[in-house]
Amino acid sequence: MAYELIAAVDLGSNSFRLQVGRVVASQIYPLDGLKESVRLAAGLTADKRLDTTSQQRGIEALSRFAERLRDFAPGAVRAVATNTLRVAKNAEAFLEKAEAALGFPIEVIAGREEARLIYLGVAHTLANPKTRQLVVDIGGGSTEFIIGQNIDPIRLESLYMGCVVFSLRFFPEGRVDKRSFKEAELAARRELQTIVHAFRETGWDEAIGSSGTAKAIVDLLEMNGFSDHGLTRDGLELLRGELLRAGEVSRLRLQGLRADRMPVLPGGLAIMSAIFKEFGLERMAFSEGALRLGVLYDQLGRYHHDDLREATVNRFMQRYEVDRRQAARVAHTAVDLLNQLVPASREAGHPDAQFMVWAARLHEVGISVAHSSYHKHSAYILGNADMPGFSRRDQARLSRLVLAHRGKLERAQPLRGEASEWTLIFCLRIAVLLHRSRDDQPLPRRAAGFTRNGFQLRLGAEGLNVLPLTSAALADEAQQWTGIGGELRIERDP
């Protein structure tokens, strides 16, 4: 379903942002936005847990966003969380409260997926996207690097260094001296050396900075005469000199220095200086495009049936040499069962039907590793590989479904026991079982329904009478459901 208004929420490590856009044809026109300086990364304790104060700042910010999003349909809003919630050990507990405050689900996205969405946002703001771009986005907890052309990323990386993390680590209480700045810059350069060779080999025509850190630095350079346009190596050196002379960020007297950026300026500047040196840059332009704009355009692509997740599934099937005919058989039967159980899943783009198809098409990727316990290998691949377009939650859901498609049901752990996931597991297991012969022989007539404690499967007796192996397997399957306190009632039509 297409929407006139869509919104993106970015739970960054430094700031939470809300962007509302109006969709006109294939373009998005930003209407308004909100920003809250939450500094979530500053609340990470030494053992990687979010403290109560930072959690409260985040919940309060999301509650304010919820007021603006009050009349938005569920499918019109997408919320994504980045590095701090990737690493926080108590992220799940925080997200449960955060989703309640916002009123919409929140996806924790992987570093490379964040990089892809950032590039998508930047690409839609470029005057000449046909040239090859190096895009750098310094966030609060991580920094993303992308080389892309048009709207297609060529190389994606995410490094665990950000303006909040580095400011806390190297510049406590905002104090800055030559030694601390040099240590911060060297630490950043060590991180960069893991990726810079590959990026230089790929090459680029223009370097572009995006998001808050780049925006804050370019404003300081231009408004104080350190640069005529954009970020320059000389301008960064001049700003560094001013910061060292001040000794503390609070003593810095420069035009354009915003209060919310002061605590994280030293860390952001050290990382940017290191990037210029390691990548051999003299100048970097700035783009207003960022993660939240990329999220909006990614939503628009899904509405127009240009869903990157579909392309990712196809690439995985090719990479892991999946038997496409078998995958199609299983997908068709699984979706047929789901449609009987949940009639709403017949609607175009229904999320449960989408996941049912993706799980069916990917359930055998683990065979490329080993036939023995291949479902475990499949689950591991889907849970841990980079899958552009899929959030971590999406991948975890796919992994659970695929792990549960065969073997002992007691190992299946659907998220919070959601009934919909048990339904998907039932449909996938039965479809795989019915197609175990891996041929195109017609299946018995079948009808699926719910019972009080599980499921009912009615099959045409004329088909089962000549399929003794399938009949035995279905009897075993019924025992599996009984073993977890559920029910699978197998009935034969006369």
N, C-alpha and C positions, 0 to 999 in steps of 0.2 A: 504494500500500500504506500502511495506517495503522499507526502505532507507538504503544505504550503510553508509552514514554519518548522524548523528543526533546531536542535540545540546540542551542544557538546559541553561536557564538564571534564576539566583536566585537573586531577588531583596530583599536582606536582610536589616535588620535595621542598620547594621554597614557597610557591604560591598555589592557591586553588583558583581556577578561572572558569567562568561560564561564558559561552559565546552562543548567541541566538542568531540564526540566519534565515532569510527568506529564499525559497527555491523558486527560480524563474527559469523554465526550460532546463538546461544543463548547467546553469550557473547559480552560485550562492552569493547573495548580497547580505553582508553582515548588518544586523539591525542594532543590536546593543550587546554589551558585555559587562561582566562583573569580575572583579579581582579581589581576592582576600590574601593578605600576606600571612600565611599560616606557619611557615618555616617548620614543616613537619620533620625534616631531617635533623633539625636541632634537638628534637625530642628523643632521638635514638640513644639508648643507654649503651654502655660498653658491651653488654651481652645481647645487643641488637633487639631491644624491645622498646616499643613506643611508650614514653612516659604518659602519665595521666593528663598533665597540662597540655602537651601537644595534641593529644587526642581530643581534648575538650575544645581547643582552638579550631580543629578541623570540623568537629560536629557542629559548632556554632556557625561556621562559614557555610556548611552545606545546608543548614536550616534556613539561612537567608536565601541561598540559591533556590531552595524548594518553593519559596513564595513566588519567585519569578516564573517557575516552571509549573505552577499549580494547574493550569488549564491544558498542559501538553499531554498528548496521547503517549502511552508507554513506548510505542515504536518510534516516536519522534525525538527521543532523547537518548544519547549514548554517553556514558560516563566511563572514563579510563583513569587508572592509577599507575604511577610510574615507579622509579627506583626505590624510594623509601619503603613502599608497600610491597616491593619485590623481596626486600631483605629482612623486613621486620618479622620476628618470630611470632608476634601476637597480632599479625595483620588480619587474620581471619576474624578474630574477636572485634577488632576495630571496624572492619568492613561491615559486619552485621549491624552495628550501631549507625555507621555512616549511611548505609542503604536505607535504614528506617528514617533517618533525618532528611535525606534527599528525596526519598520516595521513588527511586529508580535503582535498578541493579548497577553495580560498579564492577568493571573488568580490570584486573591487574594484567597489564600487557608486558611482554618480554622486551628486552632492550632493543633488539633488531626490529621488532614490530613497532616500537616507539619511533625508531629511526625512519622506518618506511612511512609512517603517518606524518612525521615532521616534513619529510621531503614532499609528500603529496600536498601538504599545505603550502609550502614554499613554492613549488612548481606552478601553482595556480596564481601566484602573484608576480611571476617573472615576465619581463618585457620580451625576452627572447629565450624561451625554454629550449630551443633547438640546440643551443650551445651546451657543452658539458659542464655541470656545476659541481663544485665541492661545497657541501652545506655542513655547517658546524653549529650545533645547538648545545650550549653550556647550560645545564639545568642545575637544580639544587643538589642532587645526589649523583647524577651521571651526566656524561657528555656523549652526544650522538654525532656520528660522522657518516655522511652519505655522499657518494658520487652518483649523479643521475643525469639523464637527458630526457627532454620532454617531460612526461609524468612518470617515467620508468626509472626506478633506482637500479644502479649497476653494482654498487658495492655498499654494504651496510655494516656498521659496527657501533657498539655501545661500550664505553669505558666507565668504570666505577670511580669517577672523580667529578665533583660538582662544587659550585660556589659556596654552598652551605657547609658541606663536609670539609672542604679545604680551609674555609675561614675559621671554623671551630678548631681544626687540627693545628694550623700553623699561626693563626693570629688571634689568640685568646684575648677576650675583652677589647678587640679591635686594635690592639697594639701592633705596629708594623716597623720593622727595621730591615737593614740590608740582609742580615743573616736569615731571618725568617722568610723573607721574600725569595731569596735564592733557594732555600730548602724547598719551599712550595713549588717553585718553578722547576727545579730538578726532579721532584717527585712526579710532576705532571709529564715531564719529558720522558721519564722512564716508562710511564704508562703508554705514551704515544709511540714509543719505539717498537711496540708490539704490532702496530698497524701501519706505520707510516710508509714502510717499504712497498707494501702491496698497493697502497693508495697512490703513491708516486708512479708506480708501474702502470696503473690504470690511467692516470692523468686527468686533468681538468682544464677548462678555459677560464673559469672565474670562480672565486671563492666568495661565499655568502654566509653571513651570520644570521641566526634567527633567535627569537625568544628574549627573555628578560635581561640576561647578562649582556648579550650583544647590544641590545637596545640601550641599556644603562650606560655602557662604555661609549657607544657612538654619540650619544647625547652629550656626554662630558667632553669628548674630543671636539665636537663641532661647536658647541656653545662657548667653549673657552679658547677657541682659536688654535687648538692643537692639531686639527685636521680640517682641510677644506671640504672633504666629503668622505664619509664612511670611516672605517677603521684603517689606520696605517701603522706601520712598524714604528716610524718616528713619533707618531702621536701617542702610542702606547708607552714609549720610553719617557715622554714628557709627563704623562699622567702618573707613571711610576715614580718619577722624581718628585712630583708634588705630594704624593702619598708618603714617601719616605721623609720628606721635610716636615710634614705634619706630625708624623710619629704615631698618630692615632686617627682613625677614620673620623671620629667626632670633631677633630680639630681642622678637618679639611674644609676649605672655603672655596668652593667652585660652583659656578652656575650649573643648574640642571641636576644637582646631586639630591636625589629624593631620599627621604627619611627611611622608607622601607627597604632601600637598596644599600644603605650605609653599612649594615652589619656584614653583608656578604660581598662587598666590593673587592676587598683584598684577595680573597680566594678566587673570584671570577677573573680578576685582572691577571693573577699569576698563571692561571690555566690558559687564558687567551694569549699571553706573552709566549708561553711554551709552545702553543700551537703555531704561532707565527714563525718561531725559530725552527721547529721540527719539520714543518711543511714548506719552509722556505718562502713564506708569503711576504709581500710588501704592502698589499692592500686587500681589504675585504669589504664588500658591499653589505648592506643590511636589508633584510626582507621582513615585512610585517607578518608574513605567513608563518604559522607555527603548528604545534601539535593539534590544538583545538580546531583549526581550520582544516587540517588534514582529516580529522575525525568526521567533520561535517561532509567533506567530499567523499569519504569512504562510505558514509551512510547513503549519499546520493547515488553512488555506484551500485549499491545493493538494491536500491529501489528500481534502478534501470536495468536490473539483471546483469550487471557487470561486477559480480561479487568475486573478489579476489580469493575468497575461501574455496570457491569452486575450481579456480585455476590451480590452487595449491594442492587440492585433492588429486587432480589430474596428474600433476607433476610427481606426486608421491607414488601414484599407481605405476607411472612409467619408471621411476627410479628403482622401485622395489619389485618390478616385474610381476605385478599382480595379474592374475588370470581374470581378464576383464569380462569374459562371458560368464564365469562363475559369480563374479561380484554383481553383475547385472541381474542374474537369476535370484540371488539372495536378496538384493535390494528390492526387486519387484514384489517378491512374496512377503518380505518384512513390512513394506509399506502397505500392501493389501491388508495384512492383519491389523496394522495400526489404524487404517481407515475404518475397519469394522469396529474396533474398540473405541476409537476417538473420532467420530465423524467430522469434527472441526479440522482435523489434520488434512482433510481433502482440500482445504483452501490453499491457494497459491502462496508459497513462501512461508507456510506454517513452520515455526522453528523446530518442533519435534519431528516433523516429517523430514526436514532438512538434515537433522542430525542422524535420523534413521538411515537415510541414503548414504551419508558420508561414512557412518560406521560400517555399513554393509560393504561399501566399496574399498574400505581400508582394513577390514578385519584380518586379511591375510598378508599384510605387509611383513609380518615377522617370519614368514616362511623363508624369506631371503636370508635370514640369519640361521635358522634351523627348523626342521619340521617338528621335532620334539618340543612340546610346550610352546608352539609358535604363537599362541594367543598372548602369552606373557611377553614375548619379544615384541609383538605388535603393540601391546599396551605401553611398553617402555618407550618405543620409538615415538608413538603419538603423544606421550606425556612429556617428552624431553627434547624433541627435535624443534628446530626453528620452523614454524608453520605460518608464513605471512597471511595476515587477515584473521587469524585465530587468536583470541585472548588466552591467557593461561587457564581461565575457567573453562573456556571452550575445549582446550586441549585435554584438560583433566576429565571433562565429561566424556569426550571421545575415548580416552584411555580406559575409563571405567566400563563403558559399554562394550568395548572390544575385549577387555579382560574377561568379562562375564559371558561372552558369547558361547563358551564351551567349558567343560570341566565342572568343578564343584561350585555350586551357587553360594555356599557359605563364605567364599572368598570375595564375593561381590559386595561392594560397599557404596551403594548409591548415595549421592550427596544428601545428607540429613534425612535419609529414608524417603525421599520424594516418590510418590506413587507413580508419577509420569516416567521416572527412570526405570522403575521395575517393569512398567508396561513396555518400554523400549527394549529392555533386556529380554523379556518374554518373546517379543516379536522377532528379535534377531536370533535368539537361540532356536526357536521353532523353524525359522527360515533356513538356517544353516543345517539343521537336522534333516529337514525334508529334501534338501538338495545335496545330501552327502554323496550321491552317485555321480554328481558333477556331469550330468547329461541333460538333454532337452526333453526327456520323457515327461508327459503331462503328469501333474500331481493329482492326488485325490481331491475331490471336492472338500472344501474346508470352510468353517465358520467359527469365528472367535467371539468370546464374550467374557464378561466378568462374573465371578462368583463372590460370595461373601468374603472369602479369604484369599482369593487369587483369580484364577482364570479357568475358562472352559474352552476346549477345542473339540469341535465336532468334525469328523472326517468321513468321507464316503467309504463305506465298507468294500465296495467293488474295487477300489484302489488299494486299500490296505491288505486285502486278502492275498494279493500277489506281491506284497512288500513285507515279508516277515521280519527282515532286518530293521526296517523303519518302525514296525510295530513294537519290536523289542526295545528299540532306542526310546520311543515315546513312553513306554512303561518305566524305563530308567529315569527319564526326565521328570515324570510325575513324582518319583521318589525323591528327586533332588528338591523339588518345591516343598514336599512334605517335611524334608529335613531342616528347612529354615522356618518352619511354622506357617508356610503358605499352602497353596493348593493348586494343583493342575488336574482338572477333571477331563479325561479323554473319553469321548463318546463317539459311537459309530452310527452313522445314518444307515438305515436298512437299504 
